[in-house]
Amino acid sequence: MPTRFYAARLALPVAAAALVLGACSPGSAGAGRPSVLASFYPLQLVAQQVGGDRVDVTSLTPPGAEPHDLELSPAQVSHVGTADLVVYLSTFQPAVDDAVAAAPPAHVIDAATLTTLQPLAGATGTLDPHFWLDPSRMPAVAHAVADQLSVIDPAGAATYAANATALSARLDALDAAYASGLATCADRTFITSHAAFGYLAARYNLEQVAISGLDPEADPSPDRLAEIGRFVQARHIHTIFFETLVSPKVAQTLAADLGVDARVLDPLEGVRDPTQDYFSIAEANLSALKMALSCS
């Protein structure tokens, strides 16, 4: 079994949990439509795109919440067991793993079985969960969702297959845009606030240097900050990236101290702005990387 990434943390406020379940829970699914429960945003996006208006999709992680911190109420655990399909990533959110084990759903997809999770650099025995930042790894999830929905709702099988194919084409196009856009960068190393971009770096021949490890809220030691500072100066790096769902203070302060820019690079773990989605944020990330890495 892969090493779990985080110990259990304080539960989400009751109000937040109620918002998730009350707005769009499996129990409130439309008549005759399969209920799909995703554990966090990238998997929710796939389920929505593949299922379309034939399914009701909700996420266990509220919009804009940090998924690493997720804890579930008893009501949410119960909904895991009653959903027609649950799509999750084992070992990423231990509370979800426990809920799936405690209340097994009728149909379940573990995205960790659809790709090869890579070890986190410098962390023995720890796997990096952030595979969705490599768009070439996402079509496998789309087709798995289509297959499971076709079993649940055979009348929609052709629709689900077509939707998965269309989503895969969009992901392939995004992958091609990244490959082309990052092929001729003068620099190939980027600094991030936490180690979320290993798959992206590996896919496009870049090097990620993270201030912190997998936990985005872990405070780096003074020695680590000094080490990053020396690295930035020695390599003439002029951008440090921070995120949207956790405090940017450490990255912004370090950037100010070093006289370099601080910019957003979104790990796509959740979306606060309902006008944005996986694709628009990924495109913004590409633009930010091209600027930071002096890509022609």
C-alpha positions in Angstrom: 0.0 0.0 0.0 1.3 3.5 -0.8 2.2 5.7 2.1 -0.5 8.0 3.2 0.4 11.6 2.7 -1.1 13.3 5.7 -2.3 12.6 9.2 -6.0 13.4 9.9 -6.7 17.1 10.5 -9.5 19.0 12.1 -12.9 18.5 10.4 -14.3 21.0 8.0 -16.8 23.4 9.6 -20.3 21.9 9.8 -21.6 24.8 7.6 -19.2 24.0 4.8 -20.1 20.3 4.9 -23.8 21.1 4.8 -23.3 23.4 1.8 -21.6 20.6 -0.1 -24.3 18.0 0.7 -27.3 20.3 0.6 -26.6 21.9 -2.8 -26.1 18.8 -4.9 -25.9 15.6 -2.9 -26.6 12.1 -4.2 -29.8 12.2 -2.2 -31.0 15.2 -4.2 -30.2 13.7 -7.6 -32.7 14.2 -10.4 -35.2 11.4 -11.0 -33.5 8.6 -13.0 -30.1 10.3 -13.2 -27.1 8.5 -11.8 -25.5 10.2 -8.8 -21.7 10.6 -9.1 -19.6 11.7 -6.1 -16.1 13.0 -6.8 -13.5 13.5 -4.1 -12.1 16.7 -5.4 -12.1 19.1 -8.3 -10.1 17.5 -11.2 -12.1 14.3 -10.8 -15.3 16.3 -10.5 -14.5 18.0 -13.8 -14.0 14.7 -15.6 -17.3 13.3 -14.2 -19.2 16.4 -15.2 -17.7 16.5 -18.7 -18.3 12.8 -19.4 -21.7 12.5 -17.7 -23.1 15.7 -19.0 -26.8 16.3 -18.2 -27.5 12.6 -17.8 -25.9 12.5 -14.4 -25.8 14.5 -11.1 -22.2 15.2 -10.0 -21.1 16.6 -6.7 -17.7 16.9 -4.9 -16.8 16.0 -1.4 -14.4 18.9 -1.3 -16.2 22.3 -1.2 -15.3 24.9 -4.0 -12.2 26.8 -3.1 -11.3 24.5 -0.2 -7.8 22.9 0.2 -8.5 19.1 -0.6 -5.5 18.0 1.5 -7.3 19.0 4.6 -10.6 17.2 3.9 -12.4 15.5 6.7 -15.9 14.1 6.3 -19.0 14.3 8.5 -21.1 11.1 9.2 -23.6 12.3 6.6 -21.0 12.7 3.9 -19.7 9.2 4.7 -23.2 7.9 4.3 -23.5 9.6 0.9 -20.3 7.9 -0.2 -22.1 4.6 0.3 -25.3 5.6 -1.5 -23.8 7.2 -4.6 -24.1 5.3 -7.8 -20.5 6.0 -8.6 -17.6 7.4 -6.6 -14.5 8.7 -8.3 -11.5 9.3 -5.9 -7.7 9.1 -5.6 -6.6 6.7 -3.0 -4.0 7.9 -0.4 -4.6 11.6 -1.3 -7.4 12.2 1.1 -7.3 9.6 3.9 -10.9 10.5 5.0 -12.2 9.5 1.6 -10.3 6.3 1.7 -11.8 5.5 5.1 -15.3 6.4 3.8 -15.0 4.1 0.8 -13.9 1.3 3.0 -16.6 1.9 5.6 -19.5 2.4 3.1 -18.5 0.8 -0.2 -20.4 2.3 -3.1 -22.0 0.3 -5.9 -19.4 1.5 -8.4 -16.1 3.1 -7.6 -13.1 4.4 -9.6 -9.8 4.8 -7.9 -7.8 7.1 -10.2 -4.5 5.8 -8.7 -5.1 2.5 -10.5 -5.4 4.3 -13.9 -1.9 5.8 -13.9 1.5 5.2 -12.4 2.0 7.5 -9.5 5.6 8.6 -9.3 7.7 8.9 -6.1 8.2 12.4 -4.7 11.7 13.5 -5.2 13.7 13.3 -1.9 10.9 11.6 0.1 11.5 7.9 0.4 8.3 5.9 0.3 6.0 8.8 -0.6 4.1 9.0 -3.8 3.2 12.2 -5.5 -0.6 12.4 -6.0 -0.8 15.4 -8.4 -1.0 13.4 -11.7 -3.7 15.7 -13.1 -1.2 18.4 -13.8 0.0 16.2 -16.6 -3.0 16.4 -19.0 -1.8 13.3 -20.9 -2.7 11.2 -17.8 -6.3 12.4 -17.6 -8.0 10.6 -20.6 -7.6 7.3 -18.8 -9.9 8.7 -16.0 -12.4 10.0 -18.6 -12.7 6.6 -20.3 -13.0 4.8 -17.0 -15.8 7.1 -15.9 -17.6 6.5 -19.3 -17.3 2.7 -18.8 -18.7 2.8 -15.3 -21.6 5.1 -16.3 -22.4 2.9 -19.2 -22.9 0.0 -16.8 -25.1 2.1 -14.5 -27.0 3.7 -17.3 -26.7 1.6 -20.5 -29.1 3.9 -22.4 -26.5 6.6 -22.2 -23.5 4.5 -23.2 -23.0 6.1 -26.6 -23.2 9.6 -25.1 -20.7 8.8 -22.3 -18.3 7.3 -24.8 -18.6 10.3 -27.1 -18.1 12.8 -24.2 -15.0 10.9 -23.0 -13.6 11.0 -26.5 -14.3 14.8 -26.8 -12.7 15.4 -23.4 -9.7 13.4 -24.3 -9.2 15.4 -27.5 -9.3 18.7 -25.4 -6.7 17.2 -23.0 -4.5 16.1 -25.9 -4.7 19.6 -27.4 -3.7 21.1 -24.0 -0.8 18.7 -23.7 0.4 19.7 -27.2 0.1 23.4 -26.3 2.3 22.8 -23.2 4.8 20.8 -25.2 5.1 23.4 -27.9 5.0 26.4 -25.5 7.7 25.0 -23.2 10.0 23.5 -25.8 12.3 26.5 -26.3 12.5 28.1 -22.9 15.8 29.7 -22.0 15.4 28.5 -18.4 14.0 25.2 -17.3 13.8 25.4 -13.5 10.9 27.0 -11.6 10.4 27.6 -7.9 7.0 26.7 -6.3 5.6 27.0 -2.8 4.9 23.3 -2.5 5.8 20.2 -4.5 2.7 19.9 -6.7 4.2 20.2 -10.1 6.4 17.1 -10.4 4.3 15.5 -13.1 4.2 18.7 -15.2 7.9 19.1 -14.8 8.6 15.5 -15.8 6.2 15.7 -18.8 7.8 18.8 -20.3 11.4 18.4 -19.4 11.4 21.0 -16.6 12.8 21.0 -13.1 10.6 21.9 -10.1 12.2 23.2 -6.9 9.7 23.4 -4.1 10.0 25.5 -1.0 7.9 23.0 1.0 7.0 19.3 0.4 3.6 17.8 -0.5 1.8 19.5 2.3 1.0 23.1 1.1 0.5 24.4 4.6 3.8 23.1 6.0 6.1 25.9 7.1 9.6 25.6 5.6 12.5 25.7 8.0 14.9 28.8 8.0 17.6 26.5 6.6 15.3 25.6 3.7 14.4 29.2 3.0 18.1 30.1 3.0 18.9 27.2 0.6 16.1 28.4 -1.8 17.5 31.9 -1.6 21.0 30.8 -2.5 19.6 28.7 -5.4 17.5 31.5 -6.8 20.6 33.9 -6.8 23.0 31.3 -8.2 20.6 30.3 -11.0 19.4 33.9 -11.7 15.8 32.9 -11.3 13.4 35.8 -11.4 10.1 34.3 -10.4 8.8 32.4 -7.3 5.4 30.9 -7.7 2.6 30.8 -5.1 -0.8 29.2 -5.0 -4.5 30.2 -4.7 -5.9 28.0 -2.0 -3.3 28.5 0.7 -1.6 31.6 2.1 1.0 33.0 -0.3 2.9 34.8 2.5 6.0 32.6 2.6 6.5 32.7 -1.2 5.7 36.4 -1.5 8.0 37.4 1.4 10.9 35.3 0.1 10.4 36.8 -3.4 10.4 40.3 -1.9 13.5 39.6 0.1 15.3 38.3 -3.0 14.0 41.1 -5.3 12.2 38.7 -7.7 8.6 38.4 -8.9 5.9 36.4 -7.2 3.3 35.0 -9.4 0.4 32.4 -9.3 0.9 28.9 -10.5 -2.3 27.0 -9.7 -2.0 23.3 -8.7 -5.6 22.8 -9.9 -6.7 21.2 -6.7 -9.8 23.3 -6.4 -11.5 26.3 -8.1 -12.7 29.4 -6.3 -13.9 31.3 -9.4 -16.9 29.6 -11.0 -16.0 31.3 -14.3 -12.8 29.3 -14.4 -12.2 25.6 -15.0 -9.4 23.1 -15.5 -8.6 24.2 -19.0 -8.7 28.0 -18.4 -6.5 27.7 -15.3 -4.1 25.3 -17.1 -3.8 27.8 -19.9 -3.0 30.6 -17.4 -0.4 28.3 -15.8 1.2 27.8 -19.2 1.4 31.6 -19.8 2.9 32.1 -16.3 5.5 29.5 -16.9 6.4 30.8 -20.4 7.0 34.3 -18.9 9.0 33.0 -15.9 11.2 30.7 -18.0 11.8 33.1 -20.9 10.2 31.0 -23.5 10.2 32.2 -27.1 
